[in-house]
Amino acid sequence: MSSGPSQPSAPPPDALPPNAPAPSPPQPARKRRRTLGLILAVLAFAAAGGGYWVYWTQIGRFHIETENAYVAGNRIHLTPQVSGTIRAVHVDDTDRVMAGDTLVVLDDTDARVALDKAKAALAQTVREVRHLFAQPRVLAATIAVREAALERARDDLDSHTYLARTGAGSKETLRHTGNDVKQAEAALAAAREDLAAARVLVDRTTVTQHPRVRLAAAEVRAAYLDWRRTQVLAPVSGQVAQRSAQVGQRTTPATPLLAIVPMDDLWVDANFKEAQLRDVRIGQPVDLIADLYGNDVHFAGQVVGLSAGTGSAFSLLPAQNATGNWIKVVQRVPVRIALDPGTFADHPLRVGLSMRVSIDLRDRSGSQLAPVRPTAPVAETSVYAGLDRDACALVERLIAETLAAADPPDGPDTPPVEAAPSY
C-alpha cells in the first residue's frame, strides 16, 4: 500500500536559518565589558595627567625652549693696508689658516723703491748731522786763530803807538794798525757767534737722537712698513670664506679681499618670546641640539647676555607702532649663549646653523644685565706687533753702519750695532 509524498522533517529546536542574526549576548556581560573599558581609559588618562604633572612640577616649569636659534660667529673681513696690484693669492674658500699666515701678496716694486730712497736719505742725513757735530770743534779752532790774530794786532798797535810818540813812525801806519785791531776783534766776535750757533744745533743731543736723524729714521720706518704690508697676513686663525681677491686686481685699503671666521669662537643667538624671559638669568646652563647632527649630539652652553632690545627694534626698518592700524605682535629678544669649546671639538658647527635651545631656569641668582666689562680688549692679535720692531731694528742697523764707516769702533758718537733683518 503506497503512501503519499514524504514530508520534510522538522529542524531541531536550536537550529537557525542561514541568514538569521546571531543572538545577542546576555545584557549583563556587555555592561561589564563597557564599564571595564571606561575604567581603563580613565586610569590611562589619569596616569598620563599625573605623569605630565610630575614632569611639569619637577622639570618642565624650569625649562624654556625654542627652535628660533642659530649659530653666530665673528666674520673678519680682511682688507689691505696699502694700495697695490695682487700678485698671488695663497688661500681659497673653505681653507683653514693660522694667525700670521700669508694670504695675499701685492706687487712690492714701488714699495722697495721707496724704501731704498728712504734708506739713502737716512744715510745722507747721518753724515750731515756728523758734520754739525764737528762744526763746534772747527769753530773753536777758528776762535783760537782769531784770538792769536787779535793779540798780534794789539802788539803791532802798541809798537806803532810808541814809534809815533817818538817820531819814528807815521800816523798813517798807526791808524792802519788800529783798524787791524778792530778787524781782528770783529772777526773774533763773529767766530764766537758762529760757535754758539753751531752748539745750538747739537746741544743736549747725539747723532742718533738728533731731530733730523729721527725724522729721516721715521721715513725709513714708514717705507719699511709699507713694504712689509704688501703681504696680507691672517690676523686670527679660522676658516676662509667669501674670497674675492683675484690675481691682477688693483686693491686699495678699502677693498675687501676675503673673510675669516674663527671656528673656535662661535656662539648661539636664541630668539625667545618676551613672555619666556621672565626667569632667564646670566650664567644659567643651556642644552643645545643642532639640526645638523640630530638628537644624538648635545652641546653644552651658558647664557652670557640678553640683547638690549627686541629684534624688530634693531631691524633695518623698525616698526612704527604709533602710526596706522596697530596689531599686537609677540616680540622676540635675542639671548646670547656661549658654547663650551669642548662640546663641539668633535662636531664642528658652522655660522647660520639651526639649533634647538633649552635653558635650565632653576638657578635664578644671576642678573639679567651684564656686568660692566673691564678695560681688557674683547679680541686682539699680535700678528702686526713685530712689523714696527723690525723697522726700528733696521733703522738702528743703518745708523750704526753709517757711523762705523767714518768713526773708529769706539768713537764717542757711534751707537752699538744691532742685528736686524734686511729687506
C-alpha positions in Angstrom: 0.0 0.0 0.0 1.6 3.2 -1.2 1.8 6.2 1.0 1.6 9.9 -0.1 4.6 12.2 -0.6 7.0 12.3 2.2 7.0 15.5 4.5 10.4 17.2 5.4 11.4 16.6 8.9 11.2 19.5 11.2 14.5 21.2 12.1 15.8 20.8 15.6 14.7 23.5 18.0 18.2 25.1 18.3 18.9 25.3 14.5 18.7 28.9 13.0 18.1 30.0 9.4 21.3 30.7 7.4 20.7 34.5 7.2 19.3 34.9 10.7 21.2 37.4 13.0 23.2 35.9 15.9 21.5 36.1 19.1 22.8 39.0 21.3 24.8 38.1 24.4 23.2 38.4 27.7 22.9 42.1 28.7 24.9 41.9 32.0 28.1 40.7 30.3 28.2 43.6 27.8 27.7 46.1 30.5 30.6 44.7 32.5 33.0 44.9 29.5 32.0 48.5 28.8 32.5 49.5 32.3 35.9 47.9 32.4 36.9 49.8 29.2 35.8 53.1 30.7 37.7 52.4 33.9 40.9 51.5 32.0 40.6 54.7 29.8 40.1 56.9 32.9 43.1 55.2 34.6 45.2 55.8 31.4 44.2 59.4 31.2 44.8 59.8 34.9 48.3 58.2 34.6 49.1 60.5 31.7 47.9 63.5 33.5 49.8 62.5 36.6 53.0 61.9 34.7 52.7 65.2 33.0 52.0 67.0 36.3 55.1 65.3 37.8 57.2 66.3 34.7 55.9 69.9 34.8 56.4 70.4 38.5 59.9 68.7 38.6 61.3 69.6 35.1 59.1 71.3 32.7 58.4 74.5 34.5 62.2 75.0 35.0 62.9 74.9 31.2 62.1 77.1 28.3 62.7 76.0 24.7 62.8 77.5 21.3 63.8 76.4 17.8 64.3 80.0 16.7 68.1 79.9 17.3 71.1 80.0 15.0 74.8 79.7 15.3 76.7 83.0 15.1 80.3 84.0 14.9 82.8 86.7 14.0 83.3 87.4 10.4 86.6 89.2 10.0 86.6 91.0 6.6 90.3 91.4 5.6 91.4 94.5 3.7 94.9 95.5 2.6 96.7 98.3 4.5 98.3 99.7 1.3 97.3 100.0 -2.3 98.7 97.7 -4.9 98.2 95.0 -7.5 97.6 91.5 -6.3 100.5 89.2 -7.4 99.5 86.0 -5.6 96.6 84.5 -3.7 97.5 81.7 -1.3 94.1 80.6 0.0 90.7 79.8 -1.2 87.2 79.4 0.3 86.9 76.6 3.0 90.7 76.7 3.6 91.8 76.8 7.3 94.5 79.3 8.1 96.6 80.1 11.2 97.3 83.5 12.6 100.3 85.1 10.8 99.9 83.1 7.6 100.4 85.0 4.3 97.1 85.1 2.5 97.5 87.6 -0.3 100.7 89.1 -1.8 100.8 92.5 -3.5 103.4 93.7 -6.0 106.1 95.4 -3.9 108.2 97.1 -6.6 107.1 100.6 -5.7 107.5 99.9 -2.0 111.0 98.6 -2.5 112.0 101.7 -4.4 110.5 104.0 -1.8 112.4 102.0 0.9 115.7 102.4 -1.0 115.2 106.2 -1.2 114.4 106.4 2.5 117.5 104.4 3.4 119.7 106.6 1.3 118.2 109.7 2.8 118.8 108.4 6.3 122.5 107.7 5.5 122.9 111.2 4.0 121.3 112.8 7.0 123.5 110.9 9.4 126.6 112.2 7.6 125.2 115.8 7.6 124.5 115.6 11.3 128.0 114.3 12.0 129.2 117.4 10.2 127.1 119.5 12.5 128.8 117.8 15.5 132.2 118.5 14.0 131.5 122.2 13.4 131.9 123.3 17.1 135.4 121.9 17.1 136.3 123.6 13.9 134.9 126.9 15.1 136.7 126.5 18.4 140.0 126.3 16.4 139.0 129.3 14.4 138.4 131.3 17.5 141.9 130.3 18.7 143.3 131.6 15.4 141.2 134.8 15.7 142.5 135.4 19.3 146.1 134.9 18.1 145.5 137.4 15.3 143.9 139.9 17.7 146.8 139.5 20.1 149.3 140.1 17.3 147.3 143.2 16.0 147.3 144.6 19.5 151.1 144.1 19.8 151.6 145.9 16.5 149.4 148.7 17.7 151.4 149.1 20.9 154.7 149.2 18.8 153.4 151.7 16.3 152.0 153.9 19.1 155.4 154.0 20.7 157.1 154.8 17.4 154.6 157.5 16.7 155.3 159.2 20.0 159.0 159.2 19.4 158.5 160.4 15.8 160.0 157.3 14.3 156.6 156.1 12.9 154.0 157.7 10.8 150.4 158.5 11.9 149.0 156.7 8.9 150.7 153.4 9.9 149.4 153.9 13.4 145.9 154.4 12.0 146.1 151.3 9.9 147.3 149.3 12.8 144.4 150.4 14.9 142.0 149.3 12.1 143.7 145.9 12.1 142.9 145.5 15.8 139.2 146.4 15.2 139.0 144.0 12.3 140.6 141.2 14.4 138.2 141.9 17.3 135.2 141.8 14.9 136.4 138.5 13.4 136.8 137.0 16.8 133.3 138.1 17.8 131.9 136.6 14.6 133.7 133.3 15.2 132.3 133.2 18.8 128.8 133.7 17.5 129.3 131.0 14.9 130.4 128.7 17.6 127.3 129.5 19.7 125.1 128.9 16.7 126.8 125.6 15.9 126.3 124.5 19.5 122.6 125.3 19.4 122.2 122.7 16.6 123.8 119.9 18.5 123.3 120.9 22.2 122.0 118.2 24.5 121.6 115.5 21.8 123.6 112.8 20.0 123.9 111.8 16.4 121.3 109.1 16.8 118.9 111.3 18.7 119.2 114.4 16.5 115.8 115.6 15.2 117.0 115.5 11.6 118.1 111.9 12.0 115.0 110.9 13.8 112.9 112.4 11.0 114.8 110.5 8.4 114.5 107.4 10.5 110.8 107.8 10.7 110.7 107.9 6.9 112.6 104.6 6.7 110.2 103.1 9.2 107.2 104.2 7.2 108.7 102.9 4.0 109.6 99.6 5.6 106.1 99.1 7.0 104.6 99.9 3.6 106.8 97.3 2.0 106.0 94.6 4.7 102.3 95.4 4.3 102.3 94.2 0.7 101.9 90.8 2.3 98.4 90.5 3.8 98.6 88.3 6.9 95.8 86.4 8.7 95.1 88.3 12.0 93.5 85.2 13.6 93.2 81.5 13.0 90.0 80.3 11.3 88.4 79.3 8.0 88.4 81.4 4.8 85.1 82.5 3.4 83.9 84.9 0.7 87.2 85.2 -1.1 87.0 87.9 -3.7 90.7 88.6 -4.3 91.9 87.8 -7.8 95.4 87.9 -9.3 96.0 91.2 -11.2 93.3 93.0 -9.2 94.1 96.6 -8.2 93.3 97.0 -4.5 93.0 99.9 -2.0 92.8 99.9 1.8 89.0 99.9 1.5 88.8 96.8 -0.8 87.6 93.6 0.9 89.7 90.6 -0.1 88.2 87.8 1.9 86.7 86.9 5.3 88.0 84.7 8.1 85.6 83.0 10.5 87.3 81.8 13.8 85.8 78.4 14.1 86.7 78.1 17.8 84.8 81.3 18.8 81.2 80.6 18.0 78.0 81.3 19.9 74.2 80.9 19.5 71.7 83.6 19.3 68.4 82.2 20.6 65.3 84.4 19.9 62.9 83.7 22.8 59.4 85.2 23.1 59.2 88.1 25.5 56.9 86.2 27.9 59.6 83.5 28.2 62.3 85.7 29.6 60.9 86.4 33.0 63.2 84.0 34.8 66.2 84.0 32.4 69.4 85.0 34.1 73.0 85.2 33.0 75.0 82.1 33.9 72.2 79.6 33.5 73.1 76.3 31.8 71.8 75.6 28.3 71.3 72.4 26.4 71.5 72.7 22.6 70.8 70.3 19.7 71.9 71.1 16.2 69.7 70.0 13.3 73.0 69.0 11.5 73.7 66.2 14.0 70.3 65.3 15.3 69.2 64.4 18.8 72.1 62.1 19.5 74.6 65.0 19.8 74.0 67.6 22.6 76.0 70.8 23.0 76.5 72.5 26.4 76.3 76.2 26.7 75.7 79.1 29.1 73.6 82.3 29.0 76.0 85.2 28.7 73.7 88.1 28.0 70.3 89.4 26.7 70.1 91.9 23.9 69.3 95.5 24.7 66.2 95.4 22.6 63.9 93.2 20.5 64.9 92.1 17.1 62.4 94.4 15.4 63.7 97.4 17.3 67.2 96.9 15.8 65.9 95.9 12.3 66.8 98.0 9.3 63.3 99.4 9.1 61.9 99.3 12.7 58.2 99.1 13.0 56.4 102.4 13.8 53.7 101.2 16.3 52.4 104.7 16.9 51.2 105.1 13.4 48.4 103.4 11.4 46.4 100.5 12.5 48.1 98.7 15.3 48.2 95.0 15.7 49.9 93.4 18.6 52.7 91.0 17.6 54.6 89.0 20.2 58.2 90.2 20.2 61.3 88.2 20.4 64.5 89.1 22.3 67.9 87.6 21.2 69.7 85.7 24.0 73.4 85.1 23.6 74.6 81.7 24.5 78.2 80.8 24.8 79.2 77.3 23.7 81.6 75.2 25.7 84.6 74.7 23.3 85.0 71.1 24.3 81.5 70.3 23.2 82.0 71.0 19.5 85.6 69.9 19.1 84.5 66.6 17.5 81.3 68.0 16.0 82.2 71.4 14.4 79.5 73.9 13.9 79.0 76.5 11.1 77.7 80.0 11.2 74.0 80.1 10.5 73.1 76.5 11.5 69.7 75.9 13.2 69.7 75.0 16.8 67.1 73.8 19.4 67.8 75.5 22.7 66.6 74.6 26.2 67.5 76.8 29.2 67.5 75.5 32.7 65.9 78.1 34.9 66.5 76.5 38.3 69.3 78.9 39.3 67.9 82.4 39.3 70.7 84.0 41.4 72.2 85.8 38.4 71.3 89.1 36.8 69.6 89.9 33.6 72.0 92.8 33.0 75.6 92.1 32.1 78.3 93.4 34.4 80.5 96.4 33.3 83.2 95.0 31.1 86.8 95.6 32.3 89.2 97.6 30.1 90.7 94.4 28.7 90.0 94.1 24.9 87.4 91.7 23.7 89.7 90.5 21.0 93.3 91.3 19.9 96.1 90.0 17.7 99.9 90.1 17.9 100.5 89.4 14.2 101.3 93.1 13.5 103.4 93.7 16.6 106.6 92.6 15.0 106.5 94.9 12.0 107.5 98.1 13.8 110.0 96.2 15.9 111.7 95.0 12.7 111.5 98.5 11.3 113.3 100.0 14.3 116.0 97.3 14.2 116.6 98.2 10.5 116.9 101.9 11.4 119.4 101.2 14.2 121.5 99.0 11.9 121.6 101.6 9.1 122.7 104.3 11.5 125.3 102.1 13.1 126.8 101.1 9.7 126.9 104.7 8.6 128.7 105.8 11.7 131.1 102.9 11.7 132.1 103.7 8.1 133.7 107.0 9.3 134.3 106.7 13.0 136.6 104.4 14.9 134.8 101.4 16.5 134.8 103.1 19.9 134.1 106.6 18.7 132.0 108.8 21.0 129.1 109.1 18.7 128.9 105.6 17.4 125.9 103.6 18.7 126.1 99.9 19.1 125.4 97.9 16.0 122.4 95.6 16.5 121.4 92.8 14.1 118.2 93.3 12.2 116.6 91.5 9.2 117.3 93.1 5.9 114.6 93.5 3.3 
